[in-house]
Amino acid sequence: MGSLAVASGVDPSYEHYFDYQNYSVSLANTNLIRAKGAVVQLVGLVLEALLQGVEIGELCFIRSTDRKRTYPCEVVGFRARRVLLMPLVNLEGIGAGAEVIATGKQVSVKCGPGLLGRVVDGLGNPMDGKGPIVAEKYYPLRAPAPNPMKRKRIDTVMPTGVRVIDGMLTFGTGQRVGMFAGSGVGKSTLLGMIARNAKADIAVVCNVGERGREVLEFIEENLGEEGLARAVVVSATSDTSSLERVKAAYTATAICEYFRDQGKNVFLMMDSVTRFAMAQREIGLAIGEPPATKGYTPSVFALLPELLERTGMGETGSITALYTVLVEGGDMDEPVADAVRGILDGHIVMSRKIASDNIYPAIDVLPSVSRLFNALTTPEHQAAAAEMRNIMSTYESAVDLINIGAYVRGSNADIDHAISMIDQIKSFRRQGVNDPTPFQDTVNAVKQLGTKTASWANLA
C-alpha cells in the first residue's frame, strides 16, 4: 500500500486518512439494514411477497430457489398487506418461498461519456459485447420535468435535411414532435434520415417493443459508424418483459438528461410511444387496474405527460425529441395518439396513400403541424409555405374529379393553378434517403414555389 501511495505522489503518512475518507463516504451511502421477505404467490406477470418497509418503485432482488441466480424486480403496488413485484427480466427457477431482498433504492442508470457509441438494454446494461460501461454518475429513471419557469425559449432552428420538414414543418432545438404512422409507410427510414442529418451534439435512439432484427439494421444502415460514435442506442425488443419495455423509455430519457445537464443539445428518437403504452397497460391490468378507454388503464395516461414533459429545453442544454406513434388504420383519434398529440409541440402524419403515390418521405403535410413554425421562420417563409398548403388543399379537394376526367379546364381558376403547380410540389416533396438538402436551399425552394403562386394570385 505504501509503495503504491508513493508511486502515485501521495505522502505515505496520509495514506490511512484517504482510505478512511473513502470508506466513510461509502458507508454513508450504504443501506446497512435491508428488508427481506419471501415470495408467496405468482399470478401472470406479478409476484406477491411478504415484505415490510418498501415503497413504490423500489428495486428488489429475488433469489431463485436453487440460490444460484438473482433477478431484479420493482415494487409496483400493494394488496392486502402483500407487496406486488414485477420482474425487470424474464424469470426462471422462482417458486414459493424464494427470498426477496429490498435495496432501499430506486432503479437508476449508469451515465457518463463512456455511453457514446454503445448499445444498451432497457435497464442500461451493455448488450454490444464491448465490456462494462464506466459510470460517471447514476441518474434515476424516474425524475421530475424541468421547472416550466426556468425553461429557455425555443428560438433556434434544428435542420433535419428533410425538405418537407425543414420547409413546411420546421423544427426547433428543444421541440418535441410526434410522428404518427401506420405500418409500412417508411417511418424507420425517415427516422434514419433525420438521425444522420439532425444538427445535434448527441443522439439517443430508443427502441421499445420493436423487432429484434431492426436493432442491428438501424445501427448499420441508418446510423452508420459515424452516427453511432455520437449516439447511444437503448433497446428493449418485443420479447423482453413488459416492465423492461417501460423502463427503456425512462432509461433513454435519463441518459438524455445527463447529457443535457452537461450543456449538450441532445436529440432523442423513441420508437414507439404506442408500445410503451401497451407495455404499461399490461402492467396495469396485471396489478388490477380497471381498463378504461380501449382497454388502456388510467396509469397509461398518467405516465405519458410525466415522461414526455421531461424532454424539451432545460436551464442548460436541450433535449429535442421525436416520438413515433402507431395509428391503427390511420385513426388519429385513437386514445394514445390523441393524448400524445395534446402534449407535444407538433405532429407529423405519415400516409399510406402518399406512399402508394411513390412520394417518400410519405408525409401528409395538410394535417401535420409544427406549433413553433411561426416563431422559427421569417414572414416570407411563412407566406410561401402557406401558399403551398393552399395549392395542395385545393388539388386534394378536386383530385377525384380530375382523375375521372370530370373536371373541365377553365371551370375554376384555383383548381387550374393547382393542377399546373402540383407536379413541382410533388418533386419538392420527393427526396432520396441519402440525399439531404441544406436548410437554406430548402427555404429558397419554398420561397420560389410560393412566389410563383403569389404572382399567379395577383394576376388572377
C-alpha positions, 0 to 999 in steps of 0.5 A, a space after each residue: 500500500 505504501 509503495 503504491 501511495 508513493 508511486 502515485 505522489 501521495 505522502 505515505 503518512 496520509 495514506 490511512 486518512 484517504 482510505 478512511 475518507 473513502 470508506 466513510 463516504 461509502 458507508 454513508 451511502 450504504 443501506 446497512 439494514 435491508 428488508 427481506 421477505 419471501 415470495 408467496 404467490 405468482 399470478 401472470 406477470 406479478 409476484 406477491 411477497 411478504 415484505 415490510 418497509 418498501 415503497 413504490 418503485 423500489 428495486 428488489 432482488 429475488 433469489 431463485 430457489 436453487 440460490 444460484 441466480 438473482 433477478 431484479 424486480 420493482 415494487 409496483 403496488 400493494 394488496 392486502 398487506 402483500 407487496 406486488 413485484 414485477 420482474 425487470 427480466 424474464 424469470 426462471 427457477 422462482 417458486 414459493 418461498 424464494 427470498 426477496 431482498 429490498 435495496 432501499 433504492 430506486 432503479 437508476 442508470 449508469 451515465 457518463 461519456 463512456 455511453 457514446 457509441 454503445 448499445 444498451 438494454 432497457 435497464 442500461 446494461 451493455 448488450 454490444 459485447 464491448 465490456 462494462 460501461 464506466 459510470 460517471 454518475 447514476 441518474 434515476 429513471 424516474 425524475 421530475 420535468 424541468 421547472 416550466 419557469 426556468 425553461 429557455 425559449 425555443 428560438 433556434 432552428 434544428 435542420 433535419 435535411 428533410 425538405 418537407 420538414 425543414 420547409 413546411 414543418 420546421 423544427 426547433 432545438 428543444 421541440 418535441 414532435 410526434 410522428 404518427 404512422 401506420 405500418 409500412 409507410 417508411 417511418 424507420 427510414 425517415 427516422 434514419 434520415 433525420 438521425 444522420 442529418 439532425 444538427 445535434 451534439 448527441 443522439 439517443 435512439 430508443 427502441 421499445 417493443 420493436 423487432 429484434 432484427 431492426 436493432 442491428 439494421 438501424 445501427 448499420 444502415 441508418 446510423 452508420 459508424 459515424 452516427 453511432 460514435 455520437 449516439 447511444 442506442 437503448 433497446 428493449 425488443 418485443 420479447 423482453 418483459 413488459 416492465 423492461 419495455 417501460 423502463 427503456 423509455 425512462 432509461 433513454 430519457 435519463 441518459 438524455 438528461 445527463 447529457 443535457 445537464 452537461 450543456 449538450 443539445 441532445 436529440 432523442 428518437 423513441 420508437 414507439 410511444 404506442 408500445 410503451 403504452 401497451 407495455 404499461 397497460 399490461 402492467 396495469 391490468 396485471 396489478 388490477 387496474 380497471 381498463 378504461 378507454 380501449 382497454 388502456 388503464 388510467 396509469 397509461 395516461 398518467 405516465 405519458 405527460 410525466 415522461 414526455 414533459 421531461 424532454 424539451 429545453 432545460 436551464 442548460 442544454 436541450 433535449 429535442 425529441 421525436 416520438 413515433 406513434 402507431 395509428 391503427 388504420 390511420 385513426 388519429 383519434 385513437 386514445 394514445 395518439 390523441 393524448 400524445 398529440 395534446 402534449 407535444 409541440 407538433 405532429 407529423 402524419 405519415 400516409 399510406 396513400 402518399 406512399 402508394 403515390 411513390 412520394 417518400 418521405 410519405 408525409 401528409 403535410 395538410 394535417 401535420 403541424 409544427 406549433 413553433 413554425 411561426 416563431 422559427 421562420 421569417 414572414 416570407 417563409 411563412 407566406 410561401 409555405 402557406 401558399 403551398 398548403 393552399 395549392 395542395 388543399 385545393 388539388 386534394 379537394 378536386 383530385 377525384 374529379 380530375 382523375 375521372 376526367 370530370 373536371 373541365 379546364 377553365 371551370 375554376 381558376 384555383 383548381 387550374 393553378 393547382 393542377 399546373 403547380 402540383 407536379 413541382 410540389 410533388 418533386 419538392 416533396 420527393 427526396 432520396 434517403 441519402 440525399 439531404 438538402 441544406 436548410 437554406 436551399 430548402 427555404 429558397 425552394 419554398 420561397 420560389 414555389 410560393 412566389 410563383 403562386 403569389 404572382 399567379 394570385 395577383 394576376 388572377 
